[in-house]
Amino acid sequence: MGRPGARIQHDNKEITMEGFRHATLLSALVLLSACGGGGGGGSSSPATTWQAGQFADAGQFANQCLRPRSGNQYPDVAGLVLDENNWLRAWSHETYLWYDEILDRNPGNHDNPLAYFDLLKTEAITASGTPKDQFHFTIPSDEWNAQSQSGVALGYGMQWVIVDPSLPRDVRVAYHDQQDRPDLPPRGARLLSVDGVSMEWSNDVDTLNAGLFPTQEDEQHKFEFKYPDDSRHIITLAAEAITSEPVQKVQVLTSAGGKRVGYMLFNDHIATAEKALLEAVEQLQQGNDIDELVLDLRYNGGGYLALASQLSYMIAGPARTAGQAFEISRFNDQHPQINPVTDQPLTPTPFYNATLGFSVPASEPLPNLNLSRVFVLTGATTCSASESIINGLRGVDVEVIQIGDRTCGKPYGFYPTDNCGTTYFTIQFQGVNAKGFGDYPDGFVPGADDGQAGVQGCQVADDYDHDLGNIDEARLATALHYIDNGYCPSTVSRHALGRSLTAPPIDDGRVHKALWRENRIMTPTR
């Protein structure tokens, strides 16, 4: 599987996926192996003869599987690996944003559809030297359905962040998936060892990966931590199916200058976030209206784009958003007017002003804060749908003040598509705002003067010495200072770590069970 980070559409709802919760974590955790099976069958007689540059309709090969799933809910029929490869080749040609940059390889020469899919993307690089497509990946369909709809994933109830992948490695607890977990190490706790193997210095990455990314419920591993107060703790943790809370720490703070400042931590654009976001905005409305809002997206890699639209409406209110496009999708040049996935005419994603039925009944009016400005806390895993919030609000002249680090840079999206038990994510469109801007492949940069991808604000490193939502946490403290004074404080960013010795990567394939979130995701209308 490759890195996620695209938009996806589902049932007229768009999604973005968030990855692991820190950019350096994502870069360090490179997949070495593809998910799922599908090998074998390479010697089967071809269902069609490959001819370079000639493509059949993808529907001709859909759901023809080497290992068809059983059950009436599945459309699978018996087929060959070649059928699966032919579907991938034709589907990519029809829908991939840069379809004309794919090297056309004979599908009959590959006996693993997942490995073949990895080749069906552009090899171009951007002006900054990064791959043009960093978000090409797959997930077993059962895992995708569980994670995107309910937020259920296997783990310990906390998210890791790799502050520095070089020796000595610095791996820490970023936050808890659920708010009330006093049994877990606090945010900022540094991981020293896994099952007796040094996280900082060991080359035994198999043991480290096995502990970080468990594959079975009740799987136990022993961890040694150094807490922010310098105390050391050895804890045995058992993996379990965790249901994450996508919105946390909703509160109203009072700045030093007396301003009422709303704060919320938003970590996942998953279905359950619709109800949580609605309740968060209603909570911030209680009593007197807030003067400002600090939206913490530093670990939010994306998910449903429609949720980003709903939240943006709840921030900006009806006057600024009425009749405006939140995001306009542009597909490849074979489809200038028709969506190639839904076969419907291309229409912009609006600012949704009502519920959509993700986790509350549809068509209920959304509350709104009617703000002309919002402070957004960002990091390298602020991605896709989260970046759409920044871009979409700026498209209707809501002032965005960005505090933190450069975002991941993913103005692209996709429709997750199942075939034979694997859900495939290939970039299918680019999103632009109401002003036609969507060119930020290297991310939004706080305080940078580099055109529309530069956003007014302050560059501040993440602060692992304080809990998220604490007024002394560096990024939140900076936002509060800016609210009172109108400028960035002249303080040195914390945890500016240098990198020295190279180290074997912590890069087992299981890590991508969490990486799906770093995307914009759409789903076709039923």
Secondary structure as UniProt FT lines:
FT   STRAND          7..10
FT   TURN            11..12
FT   STRAND          13..18
FT   HELIX           23..28
FT   TURN            42..43
FT   TURN            52..53
FT   HELIX           58..60
FT   TURN            61..63
FT   STRAND          64..65
FT   TURN            72..73
FT   STRAND          77..78
FT   HELIX           81..95
FT   TURN            97..98
FT   HELIX           99..101
FT   HELIX           107..109
FT   HELIX           113..119
FT   TURN            127..128
FT   STRAND          137..140
FT   HELIX           141..150
FT   STRAND          152..155
FT   STRAND          158..164
FT   STRAND          170..176
FT   TURN            182..183
FT   TURN            187..188
FT   STRAND          190..194
FT   TURN            195..196
FT   STRAND          197..198
FT   TURN            199..201
FT   HELIX           205..212
FT   TURN            217..218
FT   STRAND          220..226
FT   TURN            228..229
FT   STRAND          232..238
FT   STRAND          240..243
FT   STRAND          247..254
FT   TURN            256..257
FT   STRAND          260..266
FT   TURN            271..272
FT   HELIX           273..285
FT   STRAND          292..296
FT   TURN            298..299
FT   STRAND          303..304
FT   HELIX           305..316
FT   HELIX           318..321
FT   TURN            322..323
FT   STRAND          325..330
FT   TURN            333..334
FT   TURN            340..342
FT   STRAND          349..350
FT   TURN            362..363
FT   STRAND          373..378
FT   TURN            380..381
FT   HELIX           385..394
FT   TURN            395..397
FT   STRAND          399..404
FT   STRAND          412..414
FT   STRAND          417..419
FT   TURN            420..421
FT   STRAND          422..425
FT   STRAND          429..432
FT   TURN            434..435
FT   TURN            441..442
FT   STRAND          445..446
FT   HELIX           451..453
FT   STRAND          454..455
FT   STRAND          457..459
FT   TURN            464..465
FT   TURN            468..469
FT   TURN            471..472
FT   HELIX           474..485
FT   HELIX           509..511
FT   HELIX           512..515
FT   TURN            516..517
FT   STRAND          518..523
//
